[in-house]
Amino acid sequence: MTTQTRKIAFIGAGNMTQSIVGGMVSSGYPSDHIFVSNPSAGKLEKMAQSLNVHTSHDNAEIANAADVIVLAVKPQLMADVCAALTEQVSNLADKLIVTIAAGIRIEKYRSYLGDTIRMVRVMPNTPSLVGKGMSGLVADDRVSDDDKAYITEAFDGVGETLWVADEDELDILGAVAGSGPAYFFEFMASLQKAAVNLGFDREKARAMVQQTALGAAEMAIASELELEDLRKQVTSKGGSTAKGVEQYQAHDLDKTSDDAVKAAVKRNQEMAKLF
Protein backbone atom coordinates (compact mmCIF):
# COMPACT_ATOMS: atom_id res chain seq x y z
CA MET A 1 0.00 0.00 0.00
CA THR A 2 1.27 3.46 -0.83
CA THR A 3 2.40 5.52 2.14
CA GLN A 4 0.51 8.49 0.71
CA THR A 5 -3.26 8.19 0.48
CA ARG A 6 -4.14 11.26 -1.51
CA LYS A 7 -7.52 11.58 -3.15
CA ILE A 8 -7.04 10.71 -6.81
CA ALA A 9 -9.43 11.29 -9.72
CA PHE A 10 -9.31 9.45 -13.03
CA ILE A 11 -10.97 11.24 -15.92
CA GLY A 12 -11.82 8.43 -18.31
CA ALA A 13 -12.68 4.84 -17.40
CA GLY A 14 -11.06 2.86 -20.20
CA ASN A 15 -9.15 -0.39 -19.87
CA MET A 16 -5.97 1.27 -18.64
CA THR A 17 -7.80 3.21 -15.93
CA GLN A 18 -9.57 0.04 -14.83
CA SER A 19 -6.22 -1.77 -14.61
CA ILE A 20 -4.45 1.01 -12.72
CA VAL A 21 -7.29 1.46 -10.25
CA GLY A 22 -7.59 -2.30 -9.82
CA GLY A 23 -3.87 -2.52 -9.08
CA MET A 24 -4.06 0.30 -6.55
CA VAL A 25 -7.01 -1.24 -4.72
CA SER A 26 -5.47 -4.72 -4.69
CA SER A 27 -2.29 -3.17 -3.22
CA GLY A 28 -4.32 -1.75 -0.33
CA TYR A 29 -5.09 1.77 -1.52
CA PRO A 30 -8.33 2.96 0.12
CA SER A 31 -11.07 2.81 -2.49
CA ASP A 32 -12.90 5.74 -0.89
CA HIS A 33 -9.98 7.95 -1.96
CA ILE A 34 -10.40 7.02 -5.65
CA PHE A 35 -12.79 8.83 -8.00
CA VAL A 36 -13.54 7.93 -11.63
CA SER A 37 -15.56 9.79 -14.25
CA ASN A 38 -16.77 8.68 -17.67
CA PRO A 39 -19.52 9.79 -20.09
CA SER A 40 -21.21 6.37 -20.26
CA ALA A 41 -22.51 4.38 -17.33
CA GLY A 42 -21.44 0.80 -18.07
CA LYS A 43 -17.76 1.06 -17.14
CA LEU A 44 -18.53 3.19 -14.10
CA GLU A 45 -21.06 0.70 -12.79
CA LYS A 46 -18.55 -2.13 -13.22
CA MET A 47 -15.87 -0.25 -11.30
CA ALA A 48 -18.23 0.84 -8.55
CA GLN A 49 -19.40 -2.73 -8.01
CA SER A 50 -16.04 -4.50 -8.28
CA LEU A 51 -13.74 -1.89 -6.70
CA ASN A 52 -16.10 0.21 -4.56
CA VAL A 53 -14.71 3.51 -5.87
CA HIS A 54 -16.58 6.80 -6.28
CA THR A 55 -17.96 7.35 -9.79
CA SER A 56 -19.47 10.29 -11.63
CA HIS A 57 -20.36 11.53 -15.10
CA ASP A 58 -19.05 14.97 -14.13
CA ASN A 59 -15.29 15.48 -14.64
CA ALA A 60 -15.24 18.71 -12.65
CA GLU A 61 -16.98 17.10 -9.69
CA ILE A 62 -14.28 14.50 -9.17
CA ALA A 63 -11.45 16.89 -10.09
CA ASN A 64 -12.57 19.34 -7.41
CA ALA A 65 -12.69 16.52 -4.85
CA ALA A 66 -9.20 15.22 -5.58
CA ASP A 67 -5.56 16.06 -4.85
CA VAL A 68 -4.36 14.25 -7.98
CA ILE A 69 -6.02 14.32 -11.41
CA VAL A 70 -5.21 11.59 -13.94
CA LEU A 71 -6.11 12.51 -17.52
CA ALA A 72 -6.98 9.22 -19.19
CA VAL A 73 -8.88 10.31 -22.29
CA LYS A 74 -7.94 10.01 -25.95
CA PRO A 75 -5.46 12.65 -27.18
CA GLN A 76 -7.97 14.11 -29.64
CA LEU A 77 -10.36 14.81 -26.74
CA MET A 78 -7.76 16.29 -24.40
CA ALA A 79 -8.03 19.95 -25.40
CA ASP A 80 -11.79 20.03 -24.75
CA VAL A 81 -11.50 18.13 -21.47
CA CYS A 82 -8.77 20.46 -20.22
CA ALA A 83 -10.68 23.57 -21.33
CA ALA A 84 -13.64 22.50 -19.21
CA LEU A 85 -11.41 21.81 -16.22
CA THR A 86 -9.83 25.26 -16.36
CA GLU A 87 -13.32 26.80 -16.24
CA GLN A 88 -14.75 24.56 -13.53
CA VAL A 89 -11.80 23.73 -11.23
CA SER A 90 -10.48 26.77 -9.43
CA ASN A 91 -7.27 25.44 -7.84
CA LEU A 92 -5.59 23.35 -10.55
CA ALA A 93 -2.20 24.75 -9.51
CA ASP A 94 -2.59 23.00 -6.15
CA LYS A 95 -3.23 19.59 -7.70
CA LEU A 96 -0.80 17.12 -9.24
CA ILE A 97 -1.76 16.55 -12.88
CA VAL A 98 -0.93 13.16 -14.40
CA THR A 99 -1.53 12.17 -18.00
CA ILE A 100 -1.43 8.73 -19.61
CA ALA A 101 -2.40 10.04 -23.05
CA ALA A 102 0.15 9.40 -25.79
CA GLY A 103 1.86 12.11 -27.77
CA ILE A 104 0.93 15.32 -25.97
CA ARG A 105 3.89 17.09 -24.39
CA ILE A 106 3.94 18.92 -21.07
CA GLU A 107 4.38 22.28 -22.81
CA LYS A 108 1.05 21.76 -24.59
CA TYR A 109 -0.68 20.92 -21.30
CA ARG A 110 0.56 24.25 -19.96
CA SER A 111 -1.28 25.97 -22.80
CA TYR A 112 -4.36 23.89 -21.93
CA LEU A 113 -4.27 24.18 -18.13
CA GLY A 114 -2.05 27.14 -17.31
CA ASP A 115 1.63 27.77 -16.65
CA THR A 116 1.38 27.06 -12.93
CA ILE A 117 0.47 23.36 -13.12
CA ARG A 118 2.82 20.61 -11.97
CA MET A 119 2.66 17.57 -14.19
CA VAL A 120 3.78 13.98 -14.67
CA ARG A 121 3.52 12.17 -18.00
CA VAL A 122 3.17 8.40 -17.75
CA MET A 123 3.42 6.02 -20.67
CA PRO A 124 2.06 2.62 -19.60
CA ASN A 125 2.04 -0.27 -22.06
CA THR A 126 -0.66 -2.83 -22.75
CA PRO A 127 0.74 -5.60 -20.48
CA SER A 128 -0.31 -3.27 -17.66
CA LEU A 129 -3.76 -4.73 -18.30
CA VAL A 130 -2.51 -8.03 -16.82
CA GLY A 131 -0.28 -6.49 -14.14
CA LYS A 132 2.94 -6.96 -16.12
CA GLY A 133 3.37 -3.47 -17.50
CA MET A 134 6.39 -1.27 -18.09
CA SER A 135 5.46 2.35 -17.41
CA GLY A 136 7.75 5.21 -18.34
CA LEU A 137 7.44 8.42 -16.33
CA VAL A 138 8.74 11.95 -16.72
CA ALA A 139 8.03 15.01 -14.58
CA ASP A 140 8.42 18.73 -14.93
CA ASP A 141 10.71 20.55 -12.49
CA ARG A 142 7.80 21.57 -10.26
CA VAL A 143 7.00 17.99 -9.27
CA SER A 144 8.33 17.10 -5.82
CA ASP A 145 10.08 13.94 -4.70
CA ASP A 146 6.97 13.07 -2.68
CA ASP A 147 4.87 13.46 -5.83
CA LYS A 148 7.21 11.13 -7.72
CA ALA A 149 7.16 8.55 -4.93
CA TYR A 150 3.37 8.63 -4.87
CA ILE A 151 2.98 8.13 -8.62
CA THR A 152 5.65 5.42 -8.65
CA GLU A 153 3.75 3.40 -6.05
CA ALA A 154 0.45 3.89 -7.86
CA PHE A 155 1.79 2.58 -11.17
CA ASP A 156 3.84 -0.19 -9.55
CA GLY A 157 0.44 -1.82 -9.04
CA VAL A 158 0.35 -2.71 -12.76
CA GLY A 159 3.99 -3.67 -13.28
CA GLU A 160 7.35 -1.94 -13.26
CA THR A 161 8.08 1.80 -13.47
CA LEU A 162 11.01 3.66 -14.97
CA TRP A 163 11.64 7.39 -14.60
CA VAL A 164 13.38 9.02 -17.55
CA ALA A 165 15.25 12.31 -17.80
CA ASP A 166 13.08 14.12 -20.34
CA GLU A 167 10.33 13.75 -22.91
CA ASP A 168 12.78 12.81 -25.67
CA GLU A 169 13.74 9.78 -23.60
CA LEU A 170 10.05 9.05 -23.07
CA ASP A 171 9.67 8.90 -26.87
CA ILE A 172 12.41 6.27 -26.96
CA LEU A 173 10.87 4.31 -24.11
CA GLY A 174 7.56 4.41 -25.95
CA ALA A 175 9.21 3.01 -29.06
CA VAL A 176 10.71 0.12 -27.06
CA ALA A 177 8.33 -0.64 -24.18
CA GLY A 178 5.16 0.95 -25.52
CA SER A 179 5.41 -0.54 -29.00
CA GLY A 180 7.46 -3.54 -27.90
CA PRO A 181 4.54 -5.87 -27.15
CA ALA A 182 3.53 -5.59 -30.82
CA TYR A 183 7.06 -6.53 -31.88
CA PHE A 184 7.00 -9.60 -29.63
CA PHE A 185 3.53 -10.60 -30.83
CA GLU A 186 4.74 -10.29 -34.42
CA PHE A 187 7.68 -12.57 -33.66
CA MET A 188 5.52 -15.03 -31.72
CA ALA A 189 3.00 -15.15 -34.56
CA SER A 190 5.79 -15.93 -37.01
CA LEU A 191 7.02 -18.84 -34.86
CA GLN A 192 3.45 -20.12 -34.59
CA LYS A 193 3.12 -20.03 -38.38
CA ALA A 194 6.42 -21.86 -38.77
CA ALA A 195 5.20 -24.64 -36.48
CA VAL A 196 1.87 -24.85 -38.34
CA ASN A 197 3.69 -25.06 -41.67
CA LEU A 198 5.52 -28.11 -40.32
CA GLY A 199 2.33 -29.87 -39.24
CA PHE A 200 1.24 -28.56 -35.84
CA ASP A 201 -2.31 -27.32 -35.40
CA ARG A 202 -2.67 -23.65 -34.47
CA GLU A 203 -3.74 -24.29 -30.87
CA LYS A 204 -0.78 -26.51 -30.04
CA ALA A 205 1.60 -24.20 -31.89
CA ARG A 206 0.35 -21.21 -29.92
CA ALA A 207 0.65 -23.03 -26.58
CA MET A 208 4.21 -23.98 -27.43
CA VAL A 209 5.20 -20.47 -28.50
CA GLN A 210 3.57 -18.50 -25.70
CA GLN A 211 4.95 -20.73 -22.94
CA THR A 212 8.41 -20.54 -24.48
CA ALA A 213 8.18 -16.73 -24.61
CA LEU A 214 7.04 -16.61 -20.99
CA GLY A 215 9.84 -18.92 -19.88
CA ALA A 216 12.47 -16.93 -21.73
CA ALA A 217 11.23 -13.67 -20.17
CA GLU A 218 11.24 -15.18 -16.69
CA MET A 219 14.79 -16.48 -17.23
CA ALA A 220 15.91 -13.01 -18.30
CA ILE A 221 14.34 -11.44 -15.21
CA ALA A 222 15.91 -14.02 -12.89
CA SER A 223 19.40 -13.84 -14.40
CA GLU A 224 22.10 -11.18 -14.06
CA LEU A 225 23.65 -12.25 -17.35
CA GLU A 226 23.50 -10.01 -20.40
CA LEU A 227 20.72 -11.02 -22.81
CA GLU A 228 23.30 -11.94 -25.44
CA ASP A 229 25.00 -14.26 -22.94
CA LEU A 230 21.69 -15.91 -22.10
CA ARG A 231 21.23 -16.57 -25.82
CA LYS A 232 24.67 -18.15 -25.96
CA GLN A 233 23.83 -20.41 -23.00
CA VAL A 234 21.12 -22.17 -25.00
CA THR A 235 23.06 -22.19 -28.28
CA SER A 236 25.37 -25.22 -28.42
CA LYS A 237 28.03 -24.87 -31.06
CA GLY A 238 27.02 -26.78 -34.18
CA GLY A 239 23.62 -27.70 -32.74
CA SER A 240 20.10 -27.16 -34.04
CA THR A 241 19.63 -23.93 -32.08
CA ALA A 242 22.82 -22.52 -33.57
CA LYS A 243 21.56 -23.28 -37.06
CA GLY A 244 18.29 -21.52 -36.31
CA VAL A 245 20.03 -18.48 -34.82
CA GLU A 246 22.26 -18.28 -37.91
CA GLN A 247 19.15 -17.61 -39.99
CA TYR A 248 18.19 -14.63 -37.85
CA GLN A 249 21.74 -13.30 -37.92
CA ALA A 250 21.91 -13.71 -41.69
CA HIS A 251 18.92 -11.38 -41.99
CA ASP A 252 20.52 -8.89 -39.57
CA LEU A 253 18.00 -8.96 -36.75
CA ASP A 254 19.90 -6.22 -34.91
CA LYS A 255 19.43 -3.82 -37.81
CA THR A 256 15.77 -4.73 -38.13
CA SER A 257 15.17 -3.92 -34.46
CA ASP A 258 17.23 -0.73 -34.73
CA ASP A 259 15.19 0.39 -37.74
CA ALA A 260 11.91 -0.49 -36.03
CA VAL A 261 12.70 1.48 -32.86
CA LYS A 262 13.96 4.50 -34.81
CA ALA A 263 10.80 4.50 -36.95
CA ALA A 264 8.60 4.37 -33.86
CA VAL A 265 10.57 7.18 -32.18
CA LYS A 266 10.17 9.33 -35.29
CA ARG A 267 6.43 8.70 -35.30
CA ASN A 268 6.18 9.59 -31.59
CA GLN A 269 7.89 12.89 -32.38
CA GLU A 270 5.57 13.52 -35.32
CA MET A 271 2.48 12.79 -33.20
CA ALA A 272 3.60 15.32 -30.60
CA LYS A 273 3.25 18.02 -33.26
CA LEU A 274 -0.36 17.07 -34.01
CA PHE A 275 -1.68 18.50 -30.73
Secondary structure, DSSP 4 states (H G I P E B T S, - for coil): --S----EEEE--SHHHHHHHHHHHHTT--GGGEEEE-SSHHHHHHHHHHH--EEES-HHHHHHH-SEEEE-S-HHHHHHHHHHHHHH-TTGGGSEEEE--SS--HHHHHHHH-TT-EEEEEE--GGGGGT-EEEEEEE-TT--HHHHHHHHHHHHTTEEEEE-SSHHHHHHHIIIIITHHHHHHHHHHHHHHHHHHTT--HHHHHHHHHHHHHHHHHHHHH--S-HHHHHHHT--TTSHHHHHHHHHHHTTHHHHHHHHHHHHHHHHHHHHTT-
